[in-house]
């Protein structure tokens, strides 16, 4: 007990960092957001006719995007959600630059009743690292 009292601060820091690590690993799953890597995304695109929804800004999209992807910037997604109605029962892969904005978009789509929403882990950055093609 004396050890814990004497080392309360370092123990607290270790516990907090461990909790943060667990949240980063499992937080999206707890919120109902499913992540896919590039390989799984390709399987959904090629075999399940998945929509690729890009939530980056127009300028980012023009610098390179996945072929046949749809651009709806994150800040406009709520007002343009009706454009996605025909994809409600199809897989939707959401991507951004690194996976942060797309996580928010996945949460919004889930609240709107989309049942097959997937966040591309690592975003377009991971897509490029996997040497997958982009259209300019």
N, C-alpha and C positions, 0 to 999 in steps of 0.2 A: 504494500500500500504506500509506503514511504517513497518507493521508486516512482510510482504513478504521480504522486504529489510533486516530487522534485522535478519530474520531466513532463509536466502537464502540457506545456506549450509544444514541444516537439511531437508528443503523442497526438495532440490535437491537429497539428499540421499534417501528420502522416494519415490520420483518419480522414481528414477533409480531402486530401489529394486522392486517397483511395476511393472515396465517394464520388469525386469528380470523374475519375477514370471509369468507374462503373457506369455513371450516367452517360458518359460519351459513348460507351460501348452498347448500352441497353436502353438509353433514353428514348430513342425513336421507336423502338419496339413497344415500350410501355405506352407511348402515345398512339400506337396503332399504325405507325408509318413503317412500311416495308421497304427495305433497301435492296437494290440489285447491283451487281457489278456489271461491267461492260459485256461480258460473255452472256450472262443471263438476260441482259437487255436485248442483245442481238437475237437470242432465242425467242423472246416475246415479240420482237419486231417481225422476224421472219416466219414464225409459226403460229402466232396468235393475233397477227394484224394489229399490233399495239400502236397507239398514237404516241409520238414523241412530242412532248410539250416543253418548249424552251421558255423559261421565265426571265431570261436576261434582258438587258436593254437593247434597243434596236441597233445601236452601234456595235455592241458586242456580238450580236447575232450576225450582222453583216461581215464581221471579220472571220467568220467560219461557223457553220452549223451543220447538224446532222441532216442528211438528205431527207426531204419530205417532212421535216419537223414543222410544228406550228409555233409561231411566236406570239406569246401574250405576256408582256412584262408583268412581273409580280404585282406592281402597284396598280395595274389595270385588271387583274384577274377577277376580282370580285364583281366588277361592273360588266365584264365580258364573259362571265361563266355560262351564259346561254349558248355561246358559240360551241361549247363542248358537250351540249346535251346529247347529241347523236353518238357520243363516245362513252356514255354513262355505263354501259354494260361491257365495254371493251377494256383491255389493259391500257393504262395511261402511264407512260414513263416520263417523269418530270425531271428536267435538268436545268442547271444554271452553271456558273463558272466552277464552283467548288463543292456544291451540295448544301449550302446554307439556305439560300433563298428558296431552293426547291423543296426543302423540308417544310418551310412555311406554306408553300403552295400545296403540298401533299396534305397537310393538316386542313387547309381550307376546302380542298376537294372532298376529303373524307367527311367533313361536316355537311357538305352539300349532297351527300349520298352516293358519291362515286365509290365503288366497292373494290376496284382493281387498280389502285394507285400505287406506283412504285417510285421511289426516289433513287436516281442514279448516284450511287456512292462515288464521291470525288468529282462529280459533274463533268463538264467538257474537258477539264484538265486531265481527268482519268482517261477519258475517251482518246485524247491526243496521245497520252503516254502509252496507250495500248495500240498505237499506230492505226487507228481506225479512221476512215475517210471523213472529211468535212467538205462541205460545199461553200464556196465564196460567192 
